[in-house]
Amino acid sequence: MKKIELIAPCHFGLEAVLKNEILNLGYEISKVEDGRVTFIGDAEAICRANVFLRTAERILLKVASFKAETYDELFEKTKALPWEEYIPGDGKFWVTKASAIKSKLFSSSDIQSIIKKAIVDRMKKPYKTEWFEENGSEYPLRVFILKDEVTIGIDTSGDSLHKRGYRLLNSIAPISETLAAALIMLTPWNKDRILVDPFCGSGTFAIEAALIGANIAPGMNRTFHSQEWDNLIPKREWYDVINEANDMVDRSVAMDIQAYDIDGEIVKAARENATRADVEQHIHFQQRPVDKL
């Protein structure tokens, strides 16, 4: 794949943390906005970003940005894009989310249907068909419109990247894994320092710290939509990135991470979550009220 732009949405206020993560992966930042960071990459970058980034919510393959003030303009400019270069003839595609801020176009449902119709119209000619079965791999689209500037991206991740796969049981009001990782990365903590969470709940802070300390990539044990995109990403790219992630893991690292909660059942659940994350050996869980800290 040629050089492309990738968009990584994140929690508002954490753009600098995500930017540093992307730079550490070796990619060039092209734009930082409220709630998202755009960077330059290639097919391998899609794989590495999904597997390694701890604070991104998902990774979008940016198709285009353009100005549109009317629905006719939105249709024509979307139709003019080379969708056949991204979506195969049997690909399943839809606009999963459309948001508009300070723009003349504001109806999410209208934006979604117009963009879908424009893509279908565009693809009829290269694929020589009037009807698309859409029974192949999934290519969900996300659209942002800010001050009449339309940005369209294809979601490479599927489920949000905060879903690492280890947290099956939650406490009340659990913090997301991406936010927990970002907050840890904003502190001076490192694997050589003690970390104590006296209200551990599902264990998210402790588990994310252990993943960071043992250098375990957050996306190692889950799947992504773009793993099925044989037209864009060779399978070997995924194999190479997973091998890279495995080679970086340090199972022998010594850490002092302590996680307490007053609720014995939730401590049990947190311990089970840590086991699924393969970091239970790095965390001391205990039922303990905060006045005993």
N, C-alpha and C positions, 0 to 999 in steps of 0.2 A: 504494500500500500504506500502511496505517496505521503508526503508530509501533510498532516491534518491538524485541525484545532480540536481540542477536547475541553469540555466544560465540566468543572467539578463543583456542584452546589455544596454548601456547608451551612452550619448554624450562623446566624448573623453575629458579628463580632469576633468570629474565629477565623477570618480570612487570612490573617498573618500566619497563624499556625499551619493552616493548609498550604499556604504559599511556600513555607519553609520545607514542608514534607515533599512537595513537588520538586523544588529545587534540589533537595537531597537525593531524589531519584534520578536527577540529571537532565531534567526537562526545562525548557525556556518558558517563562511566564509571558503571556501576551496581554493579559488584562486582569485587573482585580476590581471587582464590583461588590456592592453589598450582597452578601450571601452566596457569592460564587467566584471561582478563580478559573480563568481560561489559560490553557497552555498548549505548546506545540509538541506534537508527537508523531507516532506512526502506529502500525498494527500492533507491534510489541508493546507500545505505551498503553494501549487499551487494556491489555492483559496485566501489565505491571501495576497500573494505577488501581485497577479493581482488586488485585491481590494484596498490594502493599500499603495503600493509603489508609490511615487510621481515622482521619477526621472528615473525609468526604462522605456525603450522603449517597451519591451515585456518580457515574461517569457518563457524560453525554458526548456522542460524536457530533460535532457541530457541522450542520449541512450548509447553513447560510445565515446572514443577517441582511435585512433590507428595510427600507422605510415604506410604510403602508398606512394611508389615512382612510381608505374606503375598503369595503369588502371586495369590490371588483379588482382593486389594486392588489389586495392580499391574494386573491385567486390567481391572477395573471403572473405575479412574481413568484408564487409558489410553483405554478405549472412550468415556469421557465427553468427550474432547477433540474439537474441531471439525475433524477431519482433512480433511473435504471442502473446507475453506477453503485447504488447502495442497496436497493431492494430487489431480490430475484423475482422471477415471474410467479412463483408459488408462495412468496413471502406474505406473512400475515402482518398488516400494518394498520395502525389506528393512532389517533391523538389521545394519549392517556391523560394528559393534563394541559390546559391552556390558562395562562394568567395574564392579565393586562393591568398596568398601572399608569395613570395619567396619560391615557391614550384615547383616541377617537373610537377605536374598536374596543369594546369592553365586554361583549357577550361571549362567555367561554364556549357555550354550546354552538353558537354560530361559527366561531373561529375554528372549532374542532371539525365541524361538518364541511366547511369551505375548504380547509386544507386537505382533508381526506379526498374530496371530490377533485381538487386540482391535481393531486398526485395520481389518482386513477386516470384522469384525462391525459396526463403526461405519459404514463406508462403504456397506454393503449397502442401507440404507434411502434415503439421499439419491440414490444412483445407480441404485436400483431394479434391482439385479442380485444374483445369488447367486455369480457367478464373475467375476473380474477377469482380463482377458487380460494386462495389464501389458506392453504392447508400445510404450509411449510413452516420454516423457522419464524420466530416473532421479532418484529422490528417496531416496538412502541415509540411514538414520537412525543416530545415535550416542546411546548411553545411558550416563550416569554415575550411580552410586548411591553416596552417601557418607553414612554414619550414617543409613541408611534414607530419605534424601532423594533422590528420583529426578528427574533432569533429562534431558529428551529434546530433541534437536536434529536438524534436517535439514542434512546436509552440503552446503553451497553450492559447495564448491571442487572436489571430485573428488580428483584426485591432490594429495598434500600440496603446500603452497605453497613448500616448499623446492625443488621441481622447477621451476626457472625455465625450463628448456628449453635451456640453453646447455651443460650439462655432460654430454656423451655419453661422454667418456673419463675414467676416474678413476685416481688413484694408489692406493696401498695405504692403507687406513683413512682415506678422505676425510672432511673435516668437512662438515656440512650447510651449505647456503647460508644458511639462517635463523640458525643459530648463529654463522657467520662474520660476518654482518651485525651481529648483536647485539653481538659482542665488539668489533668496530670502533666501534660507536656508544657503547660504554662507555669508549673511550679519548679523549684530547684531539684525535685526528686530525681534520683537515678538509682540503679540497681544496687549500689553500694550503701544506700541510706535506708533507714527504717521507714516503713509506711504503716500507719495505723488508721483503720476506718472503724470508729466506734459504733456507727449506725449502718452496718454493711448491707442490710437488705438482701437483695439477690446476689450480692458479691461483685457487682459490676466494676467498681473502682479497683478492688483488689485484683480481679481477674485481668482487667486491662493493663494494670501496672505489671503484673506477672508476664503478660504477653510482650509488653515493651521490654522488660528486663531480659527475658529469654530470647528476644529477637524473633518472635513467632509472628509471621505475617497474619493479619486479621482475616484475610480472605482465603486462606489455605484450604479450609474444609467446607467450602460452599460452592455453589454453581452460579453461573451468570448467563444471561440471555445470549451474549455475544460468543459464547463457546460453540454455538450452533451456526455461526455465520461463516460457513466455509467459503462463501464468495468474497469475504473481506479479510478474514484472519486465518492463516494456515494453522492446522491443528498443532503443528510442531511448536508454534509460538507459545501456546498454553503449556505444553509439556516442558519447554525450556524455562518458563517463568516459575512453574511449580517446583522444578528441580532447583532453581536458584533460591527459592524460598526455603526449601528443605535444607540446603547447604548452609544457610545463614543461621539456623536454629542452634542455640547453645543450651543443651539439656543439662549441662553440668553447672550452670551458673548458681551461685549461692545468693539468696535474697531473704530479707526479713520483712515479710508482709503479714500483718495481723488484722483479722477482720472479726468484729464482734457485733452481736445483736442481742437484744433482750428476748426475742422470739426464737425459741428452740427449733420450731418447724422451719422457719425461714432460713436459719443457719444451716439446717440439713439441706434445704433446697440450694443454697449458695454453694455448699460443698459439692453437690451433684453438678451444678453448672461449671464449677472449676474443673471437675473430672472430665466433663465433655470438652472443655477447652484445653485439656492436657496440661494444666498448670497446678493441679491440686497439691503437688509436692512442694510448691513454692509458697503456699499460703497456710497460715495457722488460723483456722476458724474456731470460734468458741462462743457459746451462749454466755453473755455477760452484760449486765446493765451498765449504762454509762457512768453511774456513780461509783462503780468499782474500777474505773479506768486508771 
